[in-house]
Structure formats: structure tokens, C-alpha cells
Amino acid sequence: MPSDPGERYSEEACFVIDSLQQIGSQWRLIVLHDLQDGEKRFNELKRSTGASSRTLSRVLDDLQELGFVNRRMEEDAPVATFYSLTEKGSSLCPVFDQIEAWAEEWLGESIVDAEA
């Protein structure tokens, strides 16, 4: 049995696992999906995602560090911070579309049942 967990998986599976580790947390997915609609201010993201300020700040910092999100500051009064997807982040849009289509086909009824 391999001592390194990475040795258990094929190279293709490792890419999937690594990708999901970068984007796969609940809040990262929510923020990335929300930013598909375009640039948003911190408070807009806070309202639309339902995340606490602390959680949202941490998630945005992580996504910026990973290269998925840009941060832009406007120094005019009032000072505002804007967030948008980078090219890397935008490249996830078709992936989200495919996941949504898959979920509608395979999870549609179970999602409706869970919301009821």
C-alpha cells in the first residue's frame, strides 16, 4: 500500500482532487458563482451570499491568493472595495453551467424535496 495518499490516484484523478480542494468549499463556490454576474462590492457580496463579514473576508483573501478573484480599491469618498473574477475564475463559468445542468437532470426532484 502506498505511503503517500497521492500515489493511490491516477494523474487525472489528482487533477480533479486538487481542483476541488481549491474551489470546493461551500463559501468559495458560493462566492465564485455569485461573481459570475460581474464585479461586486464587499457588502453586495455579503448580502447576496449570506456570509458573515469574517467568513467573506477570509474566502475572498483565499480566492485572491489562488488567482480566482481580483480586488480593486476605489479611494474616492466613500472608499469602496470591488471584487471580480480573474480570467482563471471566469474560466469556471462553463464548469458551473455543466454542474447546474447535471444537477437539474439528476438531482432536480431531490433538491425540490429538500427545500420543502
Secondary structure, DSSP 8 states (H G I E B T S, - for coil): --SSGGGGS-HHHHHHHHHHHHH-SHHHHHHHHHGGG--EEHHHHHHHH---HHHHHHHHHHHHHTTSEEEEEE-SSS-EEEEEE-HHHHTTHHHHHHHHHHHHHHTHHHHHHHH-
